[in-house]
Amino acid sequence: MQKIDNIPKTMKALMCRGPHDYKLEEVPVPSINEDEILVKVEACGICAGDIKSYKGAAMFWGGGVLPPWNDAPCVAGHEFIGEIAAIGDNAAKKRGLVLGERAIAEQIVPCWECRFCRDGEYWMCEKANIHGHQKIVADGGMAQYIRYGARDVVHKVSKKILAKYAAMIEPLSCSVHTIERAEIGFNDIVVVAGLGPIGLCKLQLAKLKNPRLLIGIDNRPLRLDLAKKLGADYVFNFEQCDTVTEVKKLSGGYGCDIYVHNSGHPSGVIAGLQMLRKHGRFVEFSVFQQETSVDWSIIGDRKELTITGSHISGLYGYPVAIDFLERGVIKVEDIVTHTFPLEKWEEAFALAEKGASSIKVVLLP
């Protein structure tokens, strides 16, 4: 086993012990075996899912539903990046990694035994663990160190990317998978609804597909302004206009061809079904805190819509995200608006939840 000198015995970690029960604690640094990697965390982003978990929302992952918060106690955070502080000999050989290199593990820890894993669809694993939401097997990155286990999917990351931007790899990987699922064509009018960090990444990826029109929808001026800067042809504030009417005006009265929903709010679902043209495609990527009721006759009897789901990063999300960030194809400098030390996690969570003056907030352990 290779390891750096002076790895401490304990570390600071943001522990989830239940809804609204997060505390910065001193806990043991994870121990590793020859199949595992110990990573010194450089940065960890705060996801909307982290906020929802903190508030006690049920989280729907893979084949089932986690408890109405997390599998507590666990270390929070799944948007992490860090440098290898120790690596087992078997892990080094298997991963092609060495001490001191930067590496990221995908947020999902597959079982590698269920039908989805055997079929190569490991991101849909029936028995998956999720970093930052489940204890022991897959602790999170809001800590000074994190362990990548033998079942993890691990990727090398260039140090050319600043750590606070490298923390965007996970959200960007999810965005890659979603936009691939959207199957955007050159003649399509595409709406991206919900312009948080992931929505703004999806907007840029959709732009790479060169659709006829690209429209962004949100209610926060900071996000709408950035969407325009990042390539949206039109942006609409749903609190200031009837977005369905505006999209239909731009499409000869028919509606958009593709609607990509990211907000996790029922109103976004209803608006999307209304603004899609007949034979349109609705792509859903959200973590909802409440059930959504819709008129299903819109989907079948009236429009024959295609409803497409998108779950985390898919097969190639991480490699593509890493490549796009390394080459500067996708811009995240304006998306990452704030950084905080781990000790100020409460202030960081509050800023991220409010969202009026921030887009992506990143913790720096």
C-alpha positions as a LaTeX table, in Angstrom:
\begin{tabular}{lrrr}
\hline
Residue & $x$ (\AA) & $y$ (\AA) & $z$ (\AA) \\
\hline
Met1 & 0.00 & 0.00 & 0.00 \\
Gln2 & 1.16 & 3.50 & $-0.85$ \\
Lys3 & 0.31 & 6.46 & 1.37 \\
Ile4 & 1.43 & 9.99 & 2.04 \\
Asp5 & 3.06 & 10.91 & 5.33 \\
Asn6 & 1.15 & 12.38 & 8.25 \\
Ile7 & $-2.36$ & 11.20 & 7.49 \\
Pro8 & $-4.26$ & 12.16 & 10.66 \\
Lys9 & $-6.26$ & 9.67 & 12.69 \\
Thr10 & $-9.33$ & 11.91 & 12.85 \\
Met11 & $-10.98$ & 14.43 & 10.55 \\
Lys12 & $-13.78$ & 16.96 & 10.42 \\
Ala13 & $-16.91$ & 15.69 & 8.69 \\
Leu14 & $-20.45$ & 16.97 & 8.24 \\
Met15 & $-22.51$ & 14.15 & 9.74 \\
Cys16 & $-26.16$ & 13.60 & 8.93 \\
Arg17 & $-27.99$ & 12.10 & 11.91 \\
Gly18 & $-31.54$ & 12.84 & 10.74 \\
Pro19 & $-33.71$ & 15.63 & 9.30 \\
His20 & $-32.37$ & 19.03 & 10.38 \\
Asp21 & $-29.79$ & 17.17 & 12.44 \\
Tyr22 & $-26.47$ & 17.81 & 10.69 \\
Lys23 & $-23.36$ & 18.50 & 12.77 \\
Leu24 & $-19.70$ & 19.10 & 12.03 \\
Glu25 & $-18.00$ & 16.33 & 14.01 \\
Glu26 & $-14.55$ & 14.94 & 14.62 \\
Val27 & $-14.62$ & 11.35 & 13.35 \\
Pro28 & $-12.01$ & 8.72 & 12.44 \\
Val29 & $-10.35$ & 9.00 & 9.05 \\
Pro30 & $-11.60$ & 6.01 & 6.99 \\
Ser31 & $-9.26$ & 3.03 & 6.94 \\
Ile32 & $-8.70$ & 1.28 & 3.62 \\
Asn33 & $-7.64$ & $-2.15$ & 2.43 \\
Glu34 & $-5.65$ & $-3.14$ & $-0.65$ \\
Asp35 & $-8.70$ & $-2.75$ & $-2.91$ \\
Glu36 & $-9.57$ & 0.77 & $-1.77$ \\
Ile37 & $-8.44$ & 4.39 & $-2.07$ \\
Leu38 & $-8.28$ & 7.15 & 0.54 \\
Val39 & $-8.79$ & 10.61 & $-0.95$ \\
Lys40 & $-8.09$ & 13.97 & 0.64 \\
Val41 & $-11.13$ & 16.04 & $-0.31$ \\
Glu42 & $-10.37$ & 19.33 & $-2.07$ \\
Ala43 & $-13.94$ & 20.49 & $-2.68$ \\
Cys44 & $-17.55$ & 19.33 & $-2.40$ \\
Gly45 & $-20.52$ & 21.06 & $-3.97$ \\
Ile46 & $-23.88$ & 21.54 & $-2.28$ \\
Cys47 & $-26.62$ & 19.97 & $-4.41$ \\
Ala48 & $-30.32$ & 20.80 & $-4.28$ \\
Gly49 & $-30.69$ & 17.16 & $-3.27$ \\
Asp50 & $-28.48$ & 17.82 & $-0.23$ \\
Ile51 & $-30.79$ & 20.64 & 0.84 \\
Lys52 & $-33.85$ & 18.45 & 0.35 \\
Ser53 & $-32.23$ & 15.62 & 2.32 \\
Tyr54 & $-31.38$ & 18.03 & 5.13 \\
Lys55 & $-35.03$ & 19.08 & 5.25 \\
Gly56 & $-36.17$ & 15.46 & 5.46 \\
Ala57 & $-37.37$ & 14.75 & 1.94 \\
Ala58 & $-37.59$ & 11.15 & 0.75 \\
Met59 & $-34.90$ & 10.41 & $-1.81$ \\
Phe60 & $-35.72$ & 8.14 & $-4.76$ \\
Trp61 & $-32.68$ & 6.30 & $-6.08$ \\
Gly62 & $-32.26$ & 3.23 & $-8.26$ \\
Gly63 & $-34.81$ & 0.59 & $-7.42$ \\
Gly64 & $-36.17$ & 1.95 & $-4.19$ \\
Val65 & $-36.70$ & 4.73 & $-1.71$ \\
Leu66 & $-34.30$ & 5.63 & 1.04 \\
Pro67 & $-35.68$ & 6.53 & 4.48 \\
Pro68 & $-37.31$ & 9.96 & 4.81 \\
Trp69 & $-33.92$ & 11.57 & 5.19 \\
Asn70 & $-30.75$ & 9.55 & 4.68 \\
Asp71 & $-29.44$ & 6.24 & 5.97 \\
Ala72 & $-28.15$ & 8.03 & 9.04 \\
Pro73 & $-25.62$ & 8.40 & 10.42 \\
Cys74 & $-23.63$ & 9.21 & 7.31 \\
Val75 & $-21.29$ & 11.88 & 5.97 \\
Ala76 & $-23.14$ & 14.20 & 3.58 \\
Gly77 & $-22.13$ & 15.25 & 0.07 \\
His78 & $-21.82$ & 13.58 & $-3.34$ \\
Glu79 & $-20.24$ & 16.31 & $-5.52$ \\
Phe80 & $-16.67$ & 15.75 & $-4.32$ \\
Ile81 & $-13.19$ & 15.85 & $-5.79$ \\
Gly82 & $-9.83$ & 15.14 & $-4.19$ \\
Glu83 & $-6.26$ & 13.86 & $-4.29$ \\
Ile84 & $-5.19$ & 10.30 & $-3.50$ \\
Ala85 & $-3.65$ & 10.19 & $-0.01$ \\
Ala86 & $-3.40$ & 6.40 & 0.20 \\
Ile87 & $-4.04$ & 3.60 & $-2.26$ \\
Gly88 & $-4.00$ & $-0.17$ & $-1.95$ \\
Asp89 & $-1.82$ & $-2.15$ & $-4.32$ \\
Asn90 & $-4.79$ & $-3.92$ & $-5.89$ \\
Ala91 & $-6.62$ & $-0.63$ & $-6.36$ \\
Ala92 & $-3.58$ & 1.01 & $-7.95$ \\
Lys93 & $-3.23$ & $-1.85$ & $-10.43$ \\
Lys94 & $-6.95$ & $-2.02$ & $-11.23$ \\
Arg95 & $-7.50$ & 1.74 & $-11.54$ \\
Gly96 & $-4.19$ & 2.76 & $-13.09$ \\
Leu97 & $-3.80$ & 5.44 & $-10.42$ \\
Val98 & $-0.90$ & 6.50 & $-8.23$ \\
Leu99 & $-0.41$ & 8.44 & $-5.04$ \\
Gly100 & $-0.99$ & 12.18 & $-5.37$ \\
Glu101 & $-3.17$ & 12.02 & $-8.47$ \\
Arg102 & $-6.61$ & 13.57 & $-8.47$ \\
Ala103 & $-9.52$ & 11.14 & $-8.70$ \\
Ile104 & $-13.29$ & 11.14 & $-8.52$ \\
Ala105 & $-15.71$ & 8.33 & $-7.74$ \\
Glu106 & $-19.15$ & 8.30 & $-9.31$ \\
Gln107 & $-21.92$ & 9.03 & $-6.82$ \\
Ile108 & $-23.47$ & 5.59 & $-7.29$ \\
Val109 & $-21.79$ & 2.48 & $-5.86$ \\
Pro110 & $-23.14$ & $-0.44$ & $-7.93$ \\
Cys111 & $-23.59$ & $-3.96$ & $-6.61$ \\
Trp112 & $-22.23$ & $-5.43$ & $-9.89$ \\
Glu113 & $-24.55$ & $-8.43$ & $-9.41$ \\
Cys114 & $-28.12$ & $-7.38$ & $-10.31$ \\
Arg115 & $-29.56$ & $-7.63$ & $-13.83$ \\
Phe116 & $-28.87$ & $-3.96$ & $-14.58$ \\
Cys117 & $-25.21$ & $-4.20$ & $-13.57$ \\
Arg118 & $-24.80$ & $-7.43$ & $-15.55$ \\
Asp119 & $-26.36$ & $-5.75$ & $-18.59$ \\
Gly120 & $-23.94$ & $-2.82$ & $-18.35$ \\
Glu121 & $-26.51$ & $-0.37$ & $-16.93$ \\
Tyr122 & $-24.84$ & $-0.03$ & $-13.55$ \\
Trp123 & $-26.25$ & 3.47 & $-12.91$ \\
Met124 & $-29.67$ & 1.81 & $-12.61$ \\
Cys125 & $-28.39$ & $-0.75$ & $-10.07$ \\
Glu126 & $-31.19$ & $-2.38$ & $-8.09$ \\
Lys127 & $-29.14$ & $-2.53$ & $-4.88$ \\
Ala128 & $-27.02$ & 0.59 & $-5.27$ \\
Asn129 & $-25.46$ & 2.63 & $-2.51$ \\
Ile130 & $-25.15$ & 6.39 & $-2.98$ \\
His131 & $-22.23$ & 8.47 & $-1.73$ \\
Gly132 & $-23.36$ & 11.09 & 0.74 \\
His133 & $-26.64$ & 9.39 & 1.55 \\
Gln134 & $-25.73$ & 6.03 & 3.04 \\
Lys135 & $-23.43$ & 5.07 & 5.88 \\
Ile136 & $-20.25$ & 2.98 & 5.87 \\
Val137 & $-20.33$ & 1.72 & 2.27 \\
Ala138 & $-20.58$ & 5.12 & 0.65 \\
Asp139 & $-19.89$ & 8.04 & 2.95 \\
Gly140 & $-19.89$ & 11.51 & 1.47 \\
Gly141 & $-17.42$ & 14.21 & 0.54 \\
Met142 & $-18.32$ & 16.95 & 3.03 \\
Ala143 & $-15.31$ & 15.84 & 5.02 \\
Gln144 & $-11.56$ & 16.10 & 4.94 \\
Tyr145 & $-11.15$ & 12.53 & 3.64 \\
Ile146 & $-13.31$ & 10.03 & 1.78 \\
Arg147 & $-12.87$ & 6.36 & 0.93 \\
Tyr148 & $-13.42$ & 4.98 & $-2.57$ \\
Gly149 & $-14.32$ & 1.32 & $-2.22$ \\
Ala150 & $-13.69$ & $-1.71$ & $-4.40$ \\
Arg151 & $-17.15$ & $-1.38$ & $-6.03$ \\
Asp152 & $-16.77$ & 2.30 & $-6.88$ \\
Val153 & $-16.44$ & 3.59 & $-10.44$ \\
Val154 & $-13.35$ & 5.81 & $-10.29$ \\
His155 & $-11.92$ & 8.28 & $-12.84$ \\
Lys156 & $-8.68$ & 10.24 & $-12.99$ \\
Val157 & $-9.09$ & 14.02 & $-13.19$ \\
Ser158 & $-6.57$ & 16.57 & $-14.42$ \\
Lys159 & $-5.18$ & 19.06 & $-11.92$ \\
Lys160 & $-5.50$ & 21.75 & $-14.57$ \\
Ile161 & $-9.06$ & 22.28 & $-13.35$ \\
Leu162 & $-9.38$ & 24.33 & $-10.18$ \\
Ala163 & $-10.82$ & 22.23 & $-7.36$ \\
Lys164 & $-13.95$ & 24.35 & $-6.96$ \\
Tyr165 & $-14.71$ & 23.83 & $-10.65$ \\
Ala166 & $-13.81$ & 20.14 & $-10.57$ \\
Ala167 & $-16.58$ & 19.76 & $-7.98$ \\
Met168 & $-18.93$ & 20.41 & $-10.92$ \\
Ile169 & $-18.01$ & 17.09 & $-12.57$ \\
Glu170 & $-20.87$ & 15.19 & $-10.93$ \\
Pro171 & $-23.62$ & 17.68 & $-11.86$ \\
Leu172 & $-22.16$ & 18.02 & $-15.35$ \\
Ser173 & $-22.09$ & 14.23 & $-15.74$ \\
Cys174 & $-25.82$ & 14.10 & $-14.93$ \\
Ser175 & $-26.38$ & 16.86 & $-17.48$ \\
Val176 & $-24.53$ & 14.92 & $-20.17$ \\
His177 & $-26.77$ & 11.89 & $-19.65$ \\
Thr178 & $-29.94$ & 14.00 & $-19.71$ \\
Ile179 & $-29.10$ & 15.81 & $-22.93$ \\
Glu180 & $-28.13$ & 12.56 & $-24.62$ \\
Arg181 & $-31.53$ & 11.19 & $-23.58$ \\
Ala182 & $-33.21$ & 14.27 & $-25.05$ \\
Glu183 & $-32.10$ & 13.33 & $-28.60$ \\
Ile184 & $-31.99$ & 16.94 & $-29.78$ \\
Gly185 & $-32.08$ & 17.59 & $-33.52$ \\
Phe186 & $-31.07$ & 20.60 & $-35.61$ \\
Asn187 & $-34.66$ & 21.71 & $-36.25$ \\
Asp188 & $-35.83$ & 21.41 & $-32.64$ \\
Ile189 & $-37.06$ & 24.15 & $-30.33$ \\
Val190 & $-35.69$ & 23.15 & $-26.93$ \\
Val191 & $-36.78$ & 24.44 & $-23.53$ \\
Val192 & $-34.59$ & 23.95 & $-20.45$ \\
Ala193 & $-36.74$ & 24.63 & $-17.39$ \\
Gly194 & $-34.98$ & 25.17 & $-14.06$ \\
Leu195 & $-31.66$ & 26.95 & $-14.44$ \\
Gly196 & $-29.74$ & 25.91 & $-11.37$ \\
Pro197 & $-26.20$ & 24.56 & $-11.77$ \\
Ile198 & $-27.41$ & 21.43 & $-13.57$ \\
Gly199 & $-29.89$ & 23.33 & $-15.72$ \\
Leu200 & $-27.19$ & 25.77 & $-16.82$ \\
Cys201 & $-24.90$ & 22.86 & $-17.70$ \\
Lys202 & $-27.71$ & 21.25 & $-19.70$ \\
Leu203 & $-28.36$ & 24.51 & $-21.48$ \\
Gln204 & $-24.74$ & 24.62 & $-22.66$ \\
Leu205 & $-24.80$ & 20.96 & $-23.69$ \\
Ala206 & $-28.06$ & 21.49 & $-25.58$ \\
Lys207 & $-26.41$ & 24.42 & $-27.37$ \\
Leu208 & $-23.70$ & 22.05 & $-28.60$ \\
Lys209 & $-26.46$ & 20.09 & $-30.37$ \\
Asn210 & $-27.25$ & 23.28 & $-32.35$ \\
Pro211 & $-31.05$ & 23.30 & $-32.08$ \\
Arg212 & $-33.13$ & 25.84 & $-34.00$ \\
Leu213 & $-34.06$ & 27.69 & $-30.79$ \\
Leu214 & $-32.89$ & 27.26 & $-27.20$ \\
Ile215 & $-35.06$ & 28.70 & $-24.42$ \\
Gly216 & $-34.33$ & 28.92 & $-20.69$ \\
Ile217 & $-37.00$ & 29.25 & $-17.98$ \\
Asp218 & $-36.54$ & 30.16 & $-14.32$ \\
Asn219 & $-37.68$ & 32.83 & $-11.86$ \\
Arg220 & $-34.30$ & 34.09 & $-10.65$ \\
Pro221 & $-32.75$ & 37.01 & $-12.56$ \\
Leu222 & $-29.17$ & 35.92 & $-11.81$ \\
Arg223 & $-29.77$ & 32.54 & $-13.45$ \\
Leu224 & $-31.70$ & 33.97 & $-16.38$ \\
Asp225 & $-28.96$ & 36.49 & $-17.12$ \\
Leu226 & $-26.32$ & 33.75 & $-17.02$ \\
Ala227 & $-28.41$ & 31.49 & $-19.26$ \\
Lys228 & $-28.50$ & 34.25 & $-21.85$ \\
Lys229 & $-24.73$ & 34.66 & $-21.56$ \\
Leu230 & $-24.21$ & 30.89 & $-21.95$ \\
Gly231 & $-26.17$ & 30.61 & $-25.17$ \\
Ala232 & $-29.94$ & 30.76 & $-24.65$ \\
Asp233 & $-31.75$ & 32.45 & $-27.52$ \\
Tyr234 & $-34.58$ & 33.48 & $-25.20$ \\
Val235 & $-35.09$ & 33.41 & $-21.44$ \\
Phe236 & $-38.40$ & 33.75 & $-19.60$ \\
Asn237 & $-39.20$ & 34.44 & $-15.97$ \\
Phe238 & $-42.25$ & 32.31 & $-15.19$ \\
Glu239 & $-43.31$ & 34.76 & $-12.46$ \\
Gln240 & $-43.45$ & 37.63 & $-14.95$ \\
Cys241 & $-45.03$ & 36.06 & $-18.03$ \\
Asp242 & $-47.06$ & 33.13 & $-19.27$ \\
Thr243 & $-44.24$ & 30.87 & $-20.47$ \\
Val244 & $-46.58$ & 28.55 & $-22.35$ \\
Thr245 & $-47.91$ & 31.46 & $-24.40$ \\
Glu246 & $-44.42$ & 32.82 & $-25.06$ \\
Val247 & $-43.05$ & 29.46 & $-26.23$ \\
Lys248 & $-46.04$ & 28.93 & $-28.52$ \\
Lys249 & $-45.49$ & 32.37 & $-30.04$ \\
Leu250 & $-41.95$ & 31.34 & $-30.96$ \\
Ser251 & $-43.09$ & 28.08 & $-32.51$ \\
Gly252 & $-45.91$ & 29.15 & $-34.79$ \\
Gly253 & $-48.46$ & 28.18 & $-32.16$ \\
Tyr254 & $-47.39$ & 24.53 & $-32.00$ \\
Gly255 & $-45.17$ & 24.45 & $-28.90$ \\
Cys256 & $-41.63$ & 23.31 & $-28.26$ \\
Asp257 & $-40.24$ & 20.02 & $-29.56$ \\
Ile258 & $-38.29$ & 19.08 & $-26.41$ \\
Tyr259 & $-38.83$ & 20.13 & $-22.80$ \\
Val260 & $-36.07$ & 19.37 & $-20.27$ \\
His261 & $-37.33$ & 19.72 & $-16.70$ \\
Asn262 & $-34.93$ & 20.20 & $-13.77$ \\
Ser263 & $-36.77$ & 22.17 & $-11.09$ \\
Gly264 & $-38.38$ & 19.33 & $-9.14$ \\
His265 & $-41.55$ & 21.41 & $-8.76$ \\
Pro266 & $-44.99$ & 20.21 & $-9.92$ \\
Ser267 & $-45.71$ & 23.50 & $-11.71$ \\
Gly268 & $-42.79$ & 22.85 & $-14.04$ \\
Val269 & $-44.26$ & 19.49 & $-15.02$ \\
Ile270 & $-47.67$ & 20.96 & $-15.79$ \\
Ala271 & $-46.23$ & 23.86 & $-17.79$ \\
Gly272 & $-44.02$ & 21.50 & $-19.77$ \\
Leu273 & $-46.90$ & 19.26 & $-20.80$ \\
Gln274 & $-48.84$ & 22.34 & $-21.90$ \\
Met275 & $-46.04$ & 23.94 & $-23.93$ \\
Leu276 & $-44.92$ & 20.80 & $-25.77$ \\
Arg277 & $-46.17$ & 20.29 & $-29.31$ \\
Lys278 & $-47.91$ & 17.09 & $-30.37$ \\
His279 & $-45.36$ & 14.25 & $-30.58$ \\
Gly280 & $-43.01$ & 16.30 & $-28.39$ \\
Arg281 & $-40.51$ & 14.86 & $-25.93$ \\
Phe282 & $-40.63$ & 15.54 & $-22.16$ \\
Val283 & $-37.32$ & 14.77 & $-20.42$ \\
Glu284 & $-37.56$ & 14.58 & $-16.62$ \\
Phe285 & $-34.58$ & 15.02 & $-14.31$ \\
Ser286 & $-35.56$ & 16.18 & $-10.84$ \\
Val287 & $-35.73$ & 15.23 & $-7.18$ \\
Phe288 & $-39.30$ & 15.92 & $-6.09$ \\
Gln289 & $-40.43$ & 16.59 & $-2.54$ \\
Gln290 & $-44.10$ & 16.08 & $-3.35$ \\
Glu291 & $-46.28$ & 14.13 & $-5.72$ \\
Thr292 & $-47.36$ & 15.71 & $-9.00$ \\
Ser293 & $-50.83$ & 15.29 & $-10.46$ \\
Val294 & $-51.31$ & 15.90 & $-14.19$ \\
Asp295 & $-53.96$ & 15.42 & $-16.84$ \\
Trp296 & $-52.67$ & 12.22 & $-18.43$ \\
Ser297 & $-54.97$ & 12.69 & $-21.42$ \\
Ile298 & $-52.51$ & 15.35 & $-22.59$ \\
Ile299 & $-49.82$ & 12.68 & $-22.83$ \\
Gly300 & $-51.87$ & 10.10 & $-24.68$ \\
Asp301 & $-55.18$ & 11.13 & $-26.19$ \\
Arg302 & $-54.25$ & 14.72 & $-27.10$ \\
Lys303 & $-50.56$ & 14.82 & $-27.94$ \\
Glu304 & $-48.95$ & 11.34 & $-28.06$ \\
Leu305 & $-45.98$ & 12.64 & $-26.10$ \\
Thr306 & $-42.77$ & 10.76 & $-25.43$ \\
Ile307 & $-41.89$ & 10.84 & $-21.73$ \\
Thr308 & $-38.21$ & 10.18 & $-21.05$ \\
Gly309 & $-36.61$ & 9.90 & $-17.63$ \\
Ser310 & $-32.99$ & 10.64 & $-16.81$ \\
His311 & $-31.29$ & 9.22 & $-13.72$ \\
Ile312 & $-27.87$ & 10.49 & $-12.60$ \\
Ser313 & $-24.91$ & 10.18 & $-14.97$ \\
Gly314 & $-25.49$ & 7.19 & $-17.20$ \\
Leu315 & $-22.66$ & 5.22 & $-18.76$ \\
Tyr316 & $-20.42$ & 7.94 & $-20.20$ \\
Gly317 & $-21.44$ & 10.97 & $-18.16$ \\
Tyr318 & $-18.31$ & 11.24 & $-16.04$ \\
Pro319 & $-15.69$ & 10.73 & $-18.78$ \\
Val320 & $-17.45$ & 13.25 & $-21.03$ \\
Ala321 & $-17.87$ & 15.77 & $-18.19$ \\
Ile322 & $-14.20$ & 15.50 & $-17.23$ \\
Asp323 & $-13.13$ & 15.92 & $-20.86$ \\
Phe324 & $-15.42$ & 18.91 & $-21.44$ \\
Leu325 & $-14.16$ & 20.68 & $-18.32$ \\
Glu326 & $-10.52$ & 19.96 & $-19.11$ \\
Arg327 & $-10.93$ & 21.35 & $-22.64$ \\
Gly328 & $-13.11$ & 24.27 & $-21.58$ \\
Val329 & $-16.04$ & 23.14 & $-23.75$ \\
Ile330 & $-18.45$ & 23.75 & $-20.87$ \\
Lys331 & $-18.04$ & 26.89 & $-18.76$ \\
Val332 & $-18.63$ & 26.68 & $-15.02$ \\
Glu333 & $-16.68$ & 29.71 & $-13.80$ \\
Asp334 & $-19.83$ & 31.83 & $-13.52$ \\
Ile335 & $-21.92$ & 28.93 & $-12.20$ \\
Val336 & $-19.73$ & 28.43 & $-9.11$ \\
Thr337 & $-20.54$ & 31.67 & $-7.33$ \\
His338 & $-19.50$ & 30.98 & $-3.71$ \\
Thr339 & $-17.05$ & 28.90 & $-1.68$ \\
Phe340 & $-17.04$ & 28.30 & 2.07 \\
Pro341 & $-14.80$ & 26.42 & 4.48 \\
Leu342 & $-16.40$ & 23.28 & 5.88 \\
Glu343 & $-16.76$ & 24.99 & 9.27 \\
Lys344 & $-19.26$ & 27.44 & 7.73 \\
Trp345 & $-21.50$ & 24.75 & 6.26 \\
Glu346 & $-24.65$ & 26.20 & 7.86 \\
Glu347 & $-24.11$ & 29.56 & 6.19 \\
Ala348 & $-23.33$ & 27.79 & 2.92 \\
Phe349 & $-26.48$ & 25.61 & 3.07 \\
Ala350 & $-28.64$ & 28.66 & 3.84 \\
Leu351 & $-27.19$ & 30.60 & 0.89 \\
Ala352 & $-27.61$ & 27.62 & $-1.44$ \\
Glu353 & $-31.22$ & 27.08 & $-0.36$ \\
Lys354 & $-32.22$ & 30.70 & $-0.83$ \\
Gly355 & $-30.53$ & 30.88 & $-4.23$ \\
Ala356 & $-31.29$ & 34.53 & $-4.92$ \\
Ser357 & $-27.64$ & 35.63 & $-4.99$ \\
Ser358 & $-25.94$ & 32.28 & $-5.57$ \\
Ile359 & $-25.97$ & 29.49 & $-8.13$ \\
Lys360 & $-23.49$ & 26.80 & $-7.05$ \\
Val361 & $-22.06$ & 26.89 & $-3.53$ \\
Val362 & $-18.99$ & 24.76 & $-2.86$ \\
Leu363 & $-17.45$ & 23.66 & 0.44 \\
Leu364 & $-13.65$ & 23.55 & 0.70 \\
Pro365 & $-12.64$ & 21.09 & 3.45 \\
\hline
\end{tabular}
